[in-house]
Amino acid sequence: MTQATGRLIDGNALSKQLRAEVAQRAAALKARGITPGLAVILVGDNPASQVYVRNKVKACEDSGLHSVLEKYEAGMSEAALLARIDALNRDPAIHGILVQLPLPAHIDAHKVIEAISPAKDVDGFHVASAGALMVGQPGFWPCTPYGCMKMLESIGYDLKGKHAVVIGRSNIVGKPMALMLLQQNATVTICHSATKDLKAMTLQADVIVAAVGKRKVLTADMVKPGAVVIDVGMNRNEEGKLCGDVDFEGVKQVAGWITPVPGGVGPMTITMLLVNTMEAAERVAAA
Ligand code: GUN
């Protein structure tokens, strides 16, 4: 018997399309004398963070957004970082501010995020942004779950009345993801490390979002045939190859739709950062 295989949701293709739209909007705003600008701050020399910020800055340039990358030594004081954020909050050429996480241990990340003006919080990590999402008011949505929602939208998936299971409860992905799915009228279950029977939950799901940061959290026996599977994971296997939280080869035999790693959620995260920065600049222009 030949098994059906899930259709891929191509994050690269969708990103390309959305980034082209951003480039058009950026050009339109530039014609009015406003260039959308993103400031990216990196403290320390975490190798993964260095790659991420480089990709973010390059994506800005490719779409016609202005970007500045500020790199500081790991020993930078919290006060100095807060002073830089204060200056960027006041800088009219900057519409979005992103402080790459994690920060060195001597710096209070929460305090730093709260210092960013909510009007420039394009990462959507500020408590004001989280609150706006919770109550359904306009604000910036965290880029990774926002990108997942765009992927569902791209396949014309109607979440109303569907059961969505989110695996992971981080402030960056799991919690905002659950709120976005809820806003689209899904019934949402959040699973995490203390969940007693994960498989019993995922087997009921029409949509599964895996955002744990651990390989093979989701295997084929845990997925209802035809379910949509979104893989937020970014892990390395024994050979050093990038892989997600989902056992892709197995799960794709059961799922209706599935996102690959790489080429799935990853590119969408940066794309939604561009969208948020564009939105921030347009709000300033409209004010
Ligand atoms: N570190 C890992 N992911 C992210 C992200 O989306 N934004 C920031 N600022 N730091 C991160």
Boltz pocket constraint, residues with backbone or C-beta under 6 A from the ligand:
constraints:
  - pocket:
      binder: B
      contacts: [[A, 98], [A, 99], [A, 100], [A, 101], [A, 102], [A, 123], [A, 143], [A, 144], [A, 269]]
      max_distance: 6.0
